[in-house]
Amino acid sequence: MIPLSTRMRPETAEEFCGQRHFMYNGSLFYNSLKNKNFESAVFFGPSGTGKTTLARITAKEMDSDFYEINASVSGIKELKEIINKVQNPFMGMSPSVPYVYIDEIHRWNRLQQDSLLRVLEEGTIRVICSTTENPYFSLNNALLSRIRAVYEFRHLETEDIVIILKRALADTVRGLGKLSITAQKGTLEFIGDSSGGDARVALDTLGFICENIPVGGDITPQIVSEAVQKPVTFFDRNEDKYNLLSALQKSVRGSDPDAALHYLARLIEGGADVNMIGRRLMVMASEDVGMAYPTAVSIVTGCVQASQMVGFPEARIMLSQAVILLASCPKSNSCYEAIEAAINDVRNRRIDDVPLHLKDAHYIGAKNRGIGIDYKYPHAYGGYVNQQYLPDNLYREGVKYYHPKNNGKEGAFKRYLESLNKS
């Protein structure tokens, strides 16, 4: 039987869900499809995020012939067969330039990738290459220079996956609509959270469930738990998620690692994904710890990135390390207060221009305009020299945004800045 994920592939740009950072109604990507001038591209990102689907939609929108090659099992021979076919006027059926989709392009070696260079330069074909590896490391520079754009695909947000799952339940032609199956509150969200941002995994999980419950049945938390082999203790996504994140941050801020770990555990067991938790932890590293322990943001970022790489269940260990670190180290919100105060001034008051001696003087005629003349290069004075940096009116007022605290490492920075002011 054809998997649900295959049956439910979107067929138009309007049906495509996710990747809103470049694919939305009115975006340059979307408009290039509708204007039929989409060029060669690289689609880079994890599995199940829509790379193959969007490549097929692109060729369909272009009204072009479409050929697919999987680089793990095909090579130059198959590519040459396609090129010979499109160059033969008796065999080419479409007047437009055909698209060749090369999946897992990173599996081709340099010689195989170079076989694309001439046909791309001559415009014989256009290619869409997809890869799960960073193309700037896995693809030849010569090939990248002939491909106009690299589009990075991201893990789908749970909200997007829920939309896809609801479509599948309602679709009576390609989906599960004829089964009249309903889903209890939160179950589709839990399937989405458990899929790791992979629409294919989510759809096939839903398909497995619906194929093994009675027609007209109801998807319950217990059924989902059995399908994903994970206890379902999910939260109300409209409220509890934010309450738990808030409690986690306030426990960290209050230097209570035990309470912070409790709320982290509830988030994990409730189905929160790594990205949701990780984003909040990285914010906390700067907002609540900041200059009191400046390396916290680097350590926490490393923990979050590691947790994204390994995924659950092991990801819980890295997230735990980040939470314990943040809760146990000195605290300072001076970075948060400083940027808030600076932005408030920029938004709400008139501020003088950048002082002339700080403006860019790397062009002919700058000195004639009085620019850069009186600038003192601090390194020429041993690392510090007293001069004006703020705009005139703020300088005259002695405006200060950063007020360092004495906690942790920030005490040393405070003492250093105070010593400069006395010099």
For each residue, the residues with C-beta under 8 A, 3 or more apart:
1:
2: 6 7
3: 6 7 203 204 207
4: 7 8 168 175 176 203 204 206 207 210
5: 8 9 199 200 203 204 207
6: 2 3 9
7: 2 3 4 174 175
8: 4 5 164 167 168 171 174 175 203
9: 5 6 53 56
10: 15 16 17 50 53 57
11: 15 57 60
12: 15 16 57 60 61
13: 16 23 30 33 34 57 61
14: 25
15: 10 11 12
16: 10 12 13 19 23 50 53 54 57
17: 10 50 156 160 163 164 199
18: 23 49 50 154 156 157 160 199
19: 16 22 23 49 50 54 151 153 154
20: 23 24
21: 154
22: 19 27 28 29 151
23: 13 16 18 19 20 27 29 30 54
24: 20 27 30
25: 14 30
26: 30 31
27: 22 23 24 30 31
28: 22 31 32
29: 22 23 32 33 38 151
30: 13 23 24 25 26 27 33 34
31: 26 27 28 34 35
32: 28 29 35 37 38 39
33: 13 29 30 36 38 57 58 61 62
34: 13 30 31 61
35: 31 32
36: 33 61 62 63 96
37: 32
38: 29 32 33 41 58 61 62 126
39: 32 126 147 148 149
40: 120 126 127 128 146 147 148
41: 38 128 129 147 148 149 150 151
42: 105 128 129 130 131 135 139 144 147 149 150 151
43: 51 54 55 128 129 130 131 151 153
44: 130 131 132 133 134 135 150 151 152 153
45: 49 51 132 152 153 154
46: 49 132 153 154 155 197 198
47: 132 198 200
48: 156 195 197 198 199 200 201
49: 18 19 45 46 153 154 155 156 197 198 199
50: 10 16 17 18 19 53 54 153 156 199
51: 43 45 54 55 103 130 153
52: 55 56 101 103 130
53: 9 10 16 50 56 57
54: 16 19 23 43 50 51 57 58
55: 43 51 52 58 59 99 101 128 130
56: 9 52 53 59 60 66 101
57: 10 11 12 13 16 33 53 54 60 61
58: 33 38 54 55 61 62 99 128
59: 55 56 62 64 65 66 98 99 101
60: 11 12 56 57 63 66
61: 12 13 33 34 36 38 57 58
62: 33 36 38 58 59 96 99
63: 36 60 94 96
64: 59 94 96 97 98 99 126
65: 59 86 92 93 94 96 98 99
66: 56 59 60 98 99 101
67: 82 98 99 100 101
68: 100 101 103
69: 74 78 79 82 100 101 102 103
70: 73 74 102 103 104
71: 74 75 102 103 104 105 106 107 108 112
72: 103 104 107
73: 70
74: 69 70 71 77 78 79
75: 71 78 79 108 112
76: 79 80 111 112 115
77: 74 80 81
78: 69 74 75 81 82
79: 69 74 75 76 82 83 100 102 115 116
80: 76 77 83 84 115
81: 77 78 84 85
82: 67 69 78 79 85 86 98 100 125
83: 79 80 86 87 119 124 125
84: 80 81 87 88
85: 81 82 88 91 92
86: 65 82 83 91 92 98 124 125
87: 83 84 92 124
88: 84 85 91 92
89: 92
90:
91: 85 86 88
92: 65 85 86 87 88 89 98
93: 65
94: 63 64 65 98
95:
96: 36 62 63 64 65
97: 64 123 124 125 126
98: 59 64 65 66 67 82 86 92 94 125 126
99: 55 58 59 62 64 65 66 67 125 126 127 128
100: 67 68 69 79 82 125 126 127 128
101: 52 55 56 59 66 67 68 69 127 128 129 130
102: 69 70 71 79 105 108 127 128 129 130
103: 51 52 68 69 70 71 72 130
104: 70 71 72 107 130 131 132
105: 42 71 102 108 113 129 130 131 135 138 139
106: 71 131 132 133 135 138 139
107: 71 72 104
108: 71 75 102 105 112 113
109: 112 113
110: 113 114 140
111: 76 114 115
112: 71 75 76 108 109 115
113: 105 108 109 110 116 139 140 143
114: 110 111 117 140 142 143
115: 76 79 80 111 112 118
116: 79 113 119 120 127 143 146
117: 114 120 121 142 143 146
118: 115 121 122
119: 83 116 122 124 125
120: 40 116 117 123 124 125 126 127 143 146 147
121: 117 118 146
122: 118 119
123: 97 120 126
124: 83 86 87 97 119 120
125: 82 83 86 97 98 99 100 119 120
126: 38 39 40 64 97 98 99 100 120 123
127: 40 99 100 101 102 116 120 147
128: 40 41 42 43 55 58 99 100 101 102
129: 41 42 43 101 102 105 135 139 147
130: 42 43 44 51 52 55 101 102 103 104 105
131: 42 43 44 104 105 106 135 138 139
132: 44 45 46 47 104 106
133: 44 106 137 138
134: 44 137 138
135: 42 44 105 106 129 131 138 139 144 150
136: 139 144 150
137: 133 134
138: 105 106 131 133 134 135
139: 42 105 106 113 129 131 135 136 143 144
140: 110 113 114 143 144
141: 144 145
142: 114 117 145 146
143: 113 114 116 117 120 139 140 146 147
144: 42 135 136 139 140 141 147 150
145: 141 142
146: 40 116 117 120 121 142 143
147: 39 40 41 42 120 127 129 143 144 150
148: 39 40 41
149: 39 41 42
150: 41 42 44 135 136 144 147
151: 19 22 29 41 42 43 44
152: 44 45
153: 19 43 44 45 46 49 50 51
154: 18 19 21 45 46 49 197
155: 46 49 196 197 198 275
156: 17 18 48 49 50 160 161 164 192 197 198 199
157: 18 160 161 197
158: 161 162 189 192 193 273
159: 162 163 192
160: 17 18 156 157 163 164 199
161: 156 157 158 164 165 191 192 195 197 199 202
162: 158 159 165 166 188 189 192
163: 17 159 160 166 167
164: 8 17 156 160 161 167 168 199 202 203
165: 161 162 168 169 183 188 191 192 202 203 206
166: 162 163 169 170 188
167: 8 163 164 170 171 175
168: 4 8 164 165 171 175 176 203 206 207
169: 165 166 175 176 177 181 182 183 206 210
170: 166 167 175 177
171: 8 167 168 174 175 176 177
172: 175 177 178
173: 177
174: 7 8 171
175: 4 7 8 167 168 169 170 171 172
176: 4 168 169 171 179 181 206 207 210
177: 169 170 171 172 173 180
178: 172
179: 176 210 215 216 217
180: 177 215 216
181: 169 176 210 213 215 216 217 218 219
182: 169 217 218 219
183: 165 169 187 188 218 219
184: 187 218 219 220 221
185:
186: 189 190 221 234 236 237
187: 183 184 190 191 219 220 221 223 224 232
188: 162 165 166 183 191 192 206 219
189: 158 162 186 192 193 234 237 271
190: 186 187 193 194 221 224 228 232 234 271
191: 161 165 187 188 194 195 202 205 206 224 227 228
192: 156 158 159 161 162 165 188 189 195 202
193: 158 189 190 234 271 272 273
194: 190 191 202 205 228 230 271
195: 48 161 191 192 198 199 201 202 205
196: 155 201 273 311
197: 46 48 49 154 155 156 157 161 273 275
198: 46 47 48 49 155 156 195 201 202
199: 5 17 18 48 49 50 156 160 161 164 195 202 203
200: 5 47 48 203 204
201: 48 195 196 198 204 205
202: 161 164 165 191 192 194 195 198 199 205 206
203: 3 4 5 8 164 165 168 199 200 206 207
204: 3 4 5 200 201 207 208
205: 191 194 195 201 202 208 209 227 228
206: 4 165 168 169 176 188 191 202 203 209 210
207: 3 4 5 168 176 203 204 210 211
208: 204 205 211 212 227
209: 205 206 212 213 219 223 224 227
210: 4 169 176 179 181 206 207 213 219
211: 207 208
212: 208 209
213: 181 209 210 217 218 219 223
214: 217
215: 179 180 181
216: 179 180 181
217: 179 181 182 213 214
218: 181 182 183 184 213
219: 181 182 183 184 187 188 209 210 213 223 224
220: 184 187 223 224
221: 184 186 187 190 224 225 232 234
222: 225 226 232
223: 187 209 213 219 220 226 227
224: 187 190 191 209 219 220 221 227 228 232
225: 221 222 228 229 230 231 232
226: 222 223 229
227: 191 205 208 209 223 224
228: 190 191 194 205 224 225
229: 225 226
230: 194 225
231: 225 269
232: 187 190 221 222 224 225 271
233: 269 270 271
234: 186 189 190 193 221 237 270 271
235: 239 240 241 244 266 267 270 271 272
236: 186 239 240 241
237: 186 189 234 240 241
238: 241
239: 235 236 242 243
240: 235 236 237 243 244 270
241: 235 236 237 238 244 245 267 270 272 276
242: 239 245 246
243: 239 240 246 247
244: 235 240 241 247 248 263 266 267 270 272
245: 241 242 248 249 263 267 276 277 280
246: 242 243 249 250
247: 243 244 250 251 259 263
248: 244 245 251 252 260 263 264 267 280 323
249: 245 246 252 253 280 284 288
250: 246 247 253 254
251: 247 248 254 256 257 259 260 262 263 327
252: 248 249 255 256 260 284 288 323 326 327
253: 249 250 284 288 331
254: 250 251 259
255: 252 327 328 331
256: 251 252 259 260 327
257: 251 260 261 323 324 327 328
258: 261 262
259: 247 251 254 256 262 263
260: 248 251 252 256 257 263 264 323 324 326 327
261: 257 258 264 265 320 323 324
262: 251 258 259 265 266
263: 244 245 247 248 251 259 260 266 267
264: 248 260 261 267 268 277 316 319 320 323
265: 261 262 268 269
266: 235 244 262 263 269 270
267: 235 241 244 245 248 263 264 270 272 276 277
268: 264 265 272 277 312 316 319
269: 231 233 265 266
270: 233 234 235 240 241 244 266 267
271: 189 190 193 194 232 233 234 235
272: 193 235 241 244 267 268 276 277
273: 158 193 196 197 276 277
274: 277 278 304 307 308 311 312 315 319
275: 155 197 278 279 308
276: 241 245 267 272 273 279 280
277: 245 264 267 268 272 273 274 280 281 319
278: 274 275 281 282 304 307 308 319
279: 275 276 282 283
280: 245 248 249 276 277 283 284
281: 277 278 284 285 300 303 304 319 322 323 326
282: 278 279 285 286 297 300 301 304
283: 279 280 286 287
284: 249 252 253 280 281 287 288 289 300 326
285: 281 282 288 289 290 296 297 299 300 301 322 326
286: 282 283 289 290 297 335 336
287: 283 284 290 333 335 336
288: 249 252 253 284 285 326 331 332 333 336
289: 284 285 286 292 293 296 297 326 329 330 331 332
290: 285 286 287 293 294 296 331 332 333 334 335 336 410
291: 294 332 334 335 404 405 409 410 413
292: 289 329 330 331 332 405 407 408 409 410
293: 289 290 296 329 330 408 409
294: 290 291 297 409
295: 298 299
296: 285 289 290 293 299 300 325 326 329
297: 282 285 286 289 294 300 301
298: 295 301 302
299: 285 295 296 302 303 322 325
300: 281 282 284 285 296 297 303 304 322 325 326
301: 282 285 297 298 304 305
302: 298 299 305 306
303: 281 299 300 306 307 318 319 321 322 325
304: 274 278 281 282 300 301 307 308 318 319 322
305: 301 302 308 309
306: 302 303 309 310 315 318
307: 274 278 303 304 310 311 314 315 316 318 319
308: 274 275 278 304 305 311 315
309: 305 306
310: 306 307 314 315 318
311: 196 274 307 308 314 315
312: 268 274 315 316
313: 316
314: 307 310 311 317 318
315: 274 306 307 308 310 311 312 318 319
316: 264 268 307 312 313 319 320
317: 314 320 321
318: 303 304 306 307 310 314 315 321 322
319: 264 268 274 277 278 281 303 304 307 315 316 322 323
320: 261 264 316 317 323 324
321: 303 317 318 324 325
322: 281 285 299 300 303 304 318 319 325 326
323: 248 252 257 260 261 264 281 319 320 326 327
324: 257 260 261 320 321 327 328
325: 296 299 300 303 321 322 328 329
326: 252 260 281 284 285 288 289 296 300 322 323 329
327: 251 252 255 256 257 260 323 324
328: 255 257 324 325
329: 289 292 293 296 325 326 408
330: 289 292 293 407 408 409 410
331: 253 255 288 289 290 292 407 408
332: 288 289 290 291 292 335 404 405 407 408 410
333: 287 288 290 336 337
334: 290 291 337 338 402 403 404 405 410
335: 286 287 290 291 332 338 339
336: 286 287 288 290 333 339 340
337: 333 334 340 341 401 403
338: 334 335 341 342 401 402 403
339: 335 336 342 343 401
340: 336 337 343 344
341: 337 338 344 345 401
342: 338 339 345 346 401
343: 339 340 346 347
344: 340 341 347 348
345: 341 342 348 349 351 394 399 401
346: 342 343 351
347: 343 344
348: 344 345
349: 345
350: 393
351: 345 346 391 393 394
352: 391 392 393 394
353: 391 392
354: 358 359 391
355: 358 359 388 389 390 391 392
356: 359 369 370 371 372 373 374
357: 371 372 373 374 375 387 388
358: 354 355 375 389
359: 354 355 356 366 371 372
360: 363 366 371 372
361: 366 367 371 372 373 375
362: 366
363: 360 366
364:
365: 368 369
366: 359 360 361 362 363 369 371 372
367: 361 370 371 372 373
368: 365
369: 356 365 366
370: 356 367 373
371: 356 357 359 360 361 366 367
372: 356 357 359 360 361 366 367 375
373: 356 357 361 367 370
374: 356 357
375: 357 358 361 372 387
376: 380 381 385 387
377: 380 381 385
378: 381 383 384 385
379: 382 383
380: 376 377 385
381: 376 377 378 384 385
382: 379
383: 378 379
384: 378 381 420 423
385: 376 377 378 380 381
386: 420 423
387: 357 375 376
388: 355 357 392 395
389: 355 358 395
390: 355 394 395 399
391: 351 352 353 354 355 394 395
392: 352 353 355 388 395 396
393: 350 351 352 396 397
394: 345 351 352 390 391 397 399
395: 388 389 390 391 392 398 399
396: 392 393
397: 393 394
398: 395
399: 345 390 394 395
400: 403
401: 337 338 339 341 342 345
402: 334 338
403: 334 337 338 400
404: 291 332 334 410 411 413 414 417
405: 291 292 332 334 410 411 414
406: 410 411 414
407: 292 330 331 332 410 411
408: 292 293 329 330 331 332 411
409: 291 292 293 294 330 412 413
410: 290 291 292 330 332 334 404 405 406 407 413 414
411: 404 405 406 407 408 414 415
412: 409 415 416
413: 291 404 409 410 416 417
414: 404 405 406 410 411 417 418
415: 411 412 418 419
416: 412 413 419 420
417: 404 413 414 420 421
418: 414 415 421 422
419: 415 416 422 423
420: 384 386 416 417 423
421: 417 418
422: 418 419
423: 384 386 419 420
